[in-house]
Amino acid sequence: MHGGRAADLAFATSVAAGNHLARWLTTLPPNELDCVAYRRALARLARRQGWSFRFYDERALARLGAGAFLAVSRANAHRGAGIVHLGYRPRGAAARRRVALVGKGICFDTGGVNLKTHKGMYRNARRHAGSAVAVGTLLALQRLGVPVGVDCWLALTENEIGPRAFRPQEVVRAMNGVTIQVVHSDAEGRMVLADALALASRAKPALLLDFATLTGACVNALTERYSGAFTTRPALAAALQEAGRESGERVWCFPMDEDFDHELESPVADVMQCVADSKGDHILAARFLNRFVPAGIAWAHLDLSSSERKGGLAHVPTEFTGFGVRLAAQLLARDDLLDRLEDAA
């Protein structure tokens, strides 16, 4: 893909900058990077990099009907949660084509009403790694000068416990009109991603990728050496696994057959948020998210089971690995990727 040493060096340094940004954001403790401080940091970064910046606060999200996101954020002591939109536009006619990156940005996760244990909360304090990877990927793609526009959508909130926390058996309506029966308040990531995906889909990107530390089931299936990939497009599945082999950030594509949806059938809503047990939760979470992306958009969900690994992973020596930046850059730097996806549609 890269013709000579200079091109390889440019790719490596661009990806390293994005990976470093992702790891730095992920490592910051929750008293320094709550969702309000995160928004401010992203605004400063956008000014420095020349990206567009827009923040959809809770009032704007209420007007848009983002009931899934607002269910999670309503227990916060502040009203600073929301969805950040960052945009990069290269010069030239090719910039009319766009890709979208969506990231889960849960800055602290108590588990809500279904409260985590001490160990579970301690190990899951930094559930915003997906958003950090999305931002790091945006930086890497800008430095590479990819000839497509890139939109980055980051769902930023905490998942707190309190009298206003959302509860099992509530029914909420997401931005695209789909009603959701809540089953477990610790499955908050798929709730905020539902509205972020619906919002990102409105621009009809040629490709949509979402990044999230979403399920323990994916870690149980793959350990921390691989991350899980989910897509309904065979051509995109093949491209993801190829990019994983080439980049060293390996992914495994799990099944996405429609009959998994039977597990999520609800008697009172369009879909259940999850099931009561954890059986196949990584697959069911992906099938849930599929409800919020129109069928005409090429979409892949990355469950970042490799986001955190004691002792690091491959050439990355730190516990927080920034996994996903190199993979996504390898994938999106392909000149023919979007053409291949259009031809296969």
Buried (B, 14 or more C-beta within 10 A) or exposed (E): EEEEEEEEEBBEEBBBBBBBBBBBBBBBEBEEBBBBBBBEBBBEBBEEBEBEBBBBEBEEBEEBBBBBBBBBBBBBEEEBBBBBBBBBBBEEEEBEBBBBBBBBBBBBBBBBBBEBEEEBBEEBBBBBBBBBBBBBBBBBBBBBEBEBBBBBBBBBBBBBBEEEBBEBEBBBBBBBEBBBBBBBBBBBBBBBBBBBBBBBBEBEBBBBBBBBBBBBBBBEBBEBEBBBBBBBBEBBBBBBBEBBEBBBBBBBBBEBEEEBBEBBEBEEBBBBBBBEEBEBBBBBBBBBBBBBBEEEBBBBBBBBBBBBBEEEBBEBEBBBBBBBBBBBBBBBBBEEBBEBBEEEE
